Amino acid sequence: MITLSCRLLRAACIAAVFVTVGPLPATHAGPLPDTPSQASPATRKSPGPADAAPGRNPGTGASPTPSPGPRATTATPSPGTRATTATPDPGTRATTTPSPGSGATAAAGSTGPADGAAAPSPLPAGAAPSDGVTARPGPGQSVGALLAQLQGLYRQAEEATEAFNATEVALKAGQDEERRLGSELGKARTALGAEKAAAGRMAREQYEHSVGLSPYARMLLTGDARAALDQRRLAAREGARRAGVLARLTRNVHRADLLAAAARKSLDARQTLTAQRKLHKQQVDLKLKQVEGMLASLSAEQLARLGEREAADTATAQRELLGSGRLATTPRTPTAAGGAALTYATEQIGKPYVWGAEGPGSFDCSGLTSQAWAHAGRSIPRTSQEQWAQLPRVPLDELRPGDLVVYFPTATHVALYVGDGKVIQAPRPGAKVKVSPIAANPLLGAVRPDPDGTPLTEFTAPALPATASTEGGDAGYSSEGAPAAAPADDETSAR
């Protein structure tokens, strides 16, 4: 009986152990395998073509062999990809986000850019991505297509030049305004200092005389009526003086604050204009390099055929303009100022075109016209676009020598009218100041710098040089050499 009880007690103990601990694990020859539930969803790797290859996965940069144990490896993104940091919901597949320009995701096993590859430098504002490539003529292009391409490049260069000139004018005006504001601010601060000193003296005087009766109290208590009146006048005068000191101090503080704010605004504007000027110069340089590359790629025969085609197109346009009756056939005389401007422009014939230049050794188109009228005693805007926008318009059939003829829909070229259907112009880079038919470029209209001037009763036009009409082509083409931009460190020619 006792033996049976012992056996029952032992069985009960063994059963209790099994209930508490659970069944013993079976023996295993190696580490436990990973299970899908043990790996984080963010590290779950989708199968791809590269998964079967031994070694490093080119798409993710992680080893395809999982490490033993329950910890999952984190995939390292390849160059050019950026791994997402947010953990996706369970059951979703994590992907990597490609950087701009990679064109593929790591989930597809694509490779990013090579290590150490330089990112492309940013393009100027408004420049097309292809602008950085030197323009070259296509195979088998016709003469007309080549001429149109070259003229388009020259026109783009001139547009950028006029934008540079406008920015330069605004920058100069801003610098003048900044200097004026600085001078006024200095004077205002000096006056403010004087008023502060006066206010300090007044405060000290008031403190020193604060002991005893006030002037008003002494006036009321005096027994002398005349003395009382004198004291009253003195008290009123002193009060007015103090009020004036405080009023001037307040005004000078306000004016100094306004001038300081205006000076800061002017400085910010100057910095912005300086950055814009640099950008426009880069755009001009870019277009001129494209023209230079295209001219260098053409043979002597192609250049000669381009010259012949341009001359023929200009002659056709001139005949059509004269035949339309839009241009006056009756000779007109200029004003005294117009004649002086024409004389100056004539003296510049043969000098080279340099973008941004306004003499004395070289000119761009608006530099020539603005300087011609400046030497005639009248200041006009610097750029062709501002000349067109600000000067009074005049019909073509009322043109007189000295008037300005503006070209292209955006007013990016200008010339000075000579008479007899001709103009003096600085055509484009690579050419020289010359006399051209008025229809050498697409006409926009004409403006008159001196609408209030009286035409001369007699005028003898200045003699033109024998080579005045042979200094290169008229528009968008030159076989005389590659164009050159103004040197970056030449402040005179770069203006």
Secondary structure, 3 states (H helix, E strand, C coil): CHHHHHHHHHHHHHHHHHHHHCCCCCCCCCCCCCCCCCCCHHHCCCCCHHHHCCCCCCCCCCCCCCCCCCCCCCCCCCCCEEECCCCCCCCCCCCEEECCCCCCCHHHCCCCCCCCCCCCCCCCCCCCHHHHCCCCCCCCCCHHHHHHHHHHHHHHHHHHHHHHHHHHHHHHHHHHHHHHHHHHHHHHHHHHHHHHHHHHHHHHHHHHCCCCCCHHHHHHHCCCHHHHHHHHHHHHHHHHHHHHHHHHHHHHHHHHHHHHHHHHHHHHHHHHHHHHHHHHHHHHHHHHHHHHHHHHHCCHHHHHHHHHHHHHHHHHHHHHHHHHCCCCCCCCCCCHHHHHHHHHHHHCCCCEECCCCECCCCECHHHHHHHHHHHCCCCCCCCHHHHHHHCCEECHHHCCCCCEEEECCCCCEEEEEEECCEEEECCCCCCECEEEEHHHCCEEEEECCCCCCCCCCCCCCCCCCCCCCCCCCCCCCCCCCCCCCCCCCCCCCCC
